[in-house]
Every structure is written in C-alpha cells, then in structure tokens.
Amino acid sequence: MIQLLITAEHTRMLANGQAYTAGQASDRLPVVRLFTPDAHATWLLAALDPADGDTDYGQCDLGIGMPELGHVKLSDLASIVGPLKKPILRDLYFRPSRPLSAYAQLAQLDGSIID
C-alpha cells in the first residue's frame, strides 16, 4: 500500500478531525489534493477522523460530473489504480486558496473540482 500523506499533512488533518469531534467545527482549508494521473478523479481532503486514523473528510470528485463533500478511507484510496495502472498521487504544488465549502460550491457549479 502506498503512503498518500506526509507527516505534516497527517498531523494537520488529524488536528482538524479532533476539532470537528470536539464540536469546534469550522470551515477549514483543504490540507491535501490527491488525484489519479490517468483518470479524472480528485480529492481535496481537510480532516482525518481521530477515532480510526483512516477516514477522511473532504471534497470528492470521481470525474463523472457529480462532486460532493463526504468521507473516504485513506486505505481505500491507497489501493486504487487508474486505467493505466497508475496509483493515486499527492499534488505537491497544491496550495489551498479558499475554505472547503467554497471549493464545494464552485465544484457544484462547474461539475468538477477546479483550481
């Protein structure tokens, strides 16, 4: 299984997840952008569930025109390969420019995650 997050991202996402769990939910910036290099799927992830350390919350876009906010397991993402057998990659150059809800709003209008 491949590792999708570096330690700093894992730490920030876990802190965001702990804040949500403690009832301090706020509209966070996404921490990481993951994508399939040989398909059109993208994930903007903002929080990691502290209870299992595997369930993420963020914007999920499977490339079929129906992006949505939701939960996904890192372990599931790590096992996905695209049609050319390429694994999911972390966007090394992603710098969030807006909170997750703004990405979600724009994605609903556009039919895919933009930026």
C-alpha positions as CSV (number, residue, x, y, z in Angstrom):
1,M,0.0,0.0,0.0
2,I,1.3,3.4,-0.9
3,Q,1.6,6.3,1.5
4,L,-0.6,9.3,0.4
5,L,0.2,11.8,3.2
6,I,3.4,13.1,4.6
7,T,3.7,13.5,8.3
8,A,2.9,17.3,8.4
9,E,-0.3,16.8,6.4
10,H,-1.3,13.8,8.5
11,T,-0.8,15.9,11.7
12,R,-2.8,18.9,10.3
13,M,-5.7,16.7,9.1
14,L,-5.8,14.8,12.5
15,A,-5.9,18.2,14.3
16,N,-8.8,19.3,12.1
17,G,-10.5,16.0,12.8
18,Q,-10.1,16.4,16.5
19,A,-11.5,19.9,16.3
20,Y,-14.6,18.6,14.5
21,T,-15.0,15.8,17.1
22,A,-14.8,18.3,19.9
23,G,-17.6,20.4,18.4
24,Q,-15.3,23.1,17.2
25,A,-16.2,22.6,13.6
26,S,-15.3,25.4,11.3
27,D,-14.8,25.7,7.6
28,R,-11.2,24.5,7.2
29,L,-8.9,24.9,4.3
30,P,-8.2,21.6,2.5
31,V,-4.8,20.1,3.5
32,V,-4.1,17.9,0.6
33,R,-5.1,17.4,-3.0
34,L,-5.0,13.8,-4.3
35,F,-5.6,12.8,-7.9
36,T,-5.5,10.0,-10.4
37,P,-2.9,10.8,-13.1
38,D,-4.5,8.6,-15.7
39,A,-8.2,9.4,-14.9
40,H,-10.2,12.4,-13.8
41,A,-10.7,11.7,-10.1
42,T,-9.7,14.3,-7.5
43,W,-10.0,14.5,-3.7
44,L,-9.5,17.7,-1.5
45,L,-9.1,16.4,2.0
46,A,-9.3,18.5,5.1
47,A,-9.8,16.3,8.2
48,L,-8.9,12.9,9.5
49,D,-11.1,11.0,12.0
50,P,-9.0,10.6,15.2
51,A,-11.0,7.5,16.1
52,D,-9.7,5.4,13.3
53,G,-6.9,7.5,11.7
54,D,-8.2,6.3,8.3
55,T,-11.4,8.1,7.5
56,D,-11.0,11.5,5.8
57,Y,-13.5,14.3,5.2
58,G,-13.3,16.4,2.1
59,Q,-14.5,17.1,-1.4
60,C,-14.6,14.0,-3.6
61,D,-14.8,14.2,-7.4
62,L,-14.8,10.9,-9.3
63,G,-14.7,12.6,-12.6
64,I,-18.3,11.9,-13.5
65,G,-19.8,15.4,-13.0
66,M,-21.1,14.9,-9.5
67,P,-18.6,16.2,-6.9
68,E,-19.6,16.0,-3.3
69,L,-18.5,16.5,0.2
70,G,-18.1,13.3,2.0
71,H,-15.9,10.7,3.7
72,V,-13.4,8.4,2.2
73,K,-10.8,6.0,3.7
74,L,-7.2,6.6,3.0
75,S,-6.7,2.8,2.9
76,D,-9.2,2.6,0.1
77,L,-7.6,5.4,-1.9
78,A,-4.2,3.8,-1.5
79,S,-5.4,0.7,-3.2
80,I,-6.9,2.5,-6.3
81,V,-5.2,2.4,-9.6
82,G,-6.4,4.1,-12.8
83,P,-6.9,2.5,-16.2
84,L,-3.2,2.7,-16.9
85,K,-2.4,1.1,-13.5
86,K,-1.1,4.3,-12.1
87,P,-1.8,4.9,-8.3
88,I,-3.3,8.0,-6.8
89,L,-0.8,10.8,-6.3
90,R,-0.5,13.8,-4.0
91,D,-0.4,17.2,-5.7
92,L,3.0,18.5,-4.5
93,Y,2.1,22.0,-5.7
94,F,-1.4,22.4,-4.3
95,R,-1.8,25.5,-2.1
96,P,-5.4,26.0,-0.9
97,S,-6.9,29.4,-1.8
98,R,-10.3,29.0,-0.1
99,P,-12.1,27.0,2.5
100,L,-13.5,23.6,1.7
101,S,-17.1,24.9,1.4
102,A,-16.0,27.4,-1.3
103,Y,-14.4,24.6,-3.3
104,A,-17.6,22.6,-2.9
105,Q,-19.8,25.5,-4.1
106,L,-17.6,26.0,-7.2
107,A,-17.4,22.3,-7.9
108,Q,-21.2,22.0,-7.8
109,L,-21.5,24.9,-10.3
110,D,-18.7,23.5,-12.6
111,G,-19.4,19.8,-12.2
112,S,-15.8,19.2,-11.0
113,I,-13.2,20.4,-8.6
114,I,-11.5,23.5,-10.0
115,D,-8.2,25.2,-9.1
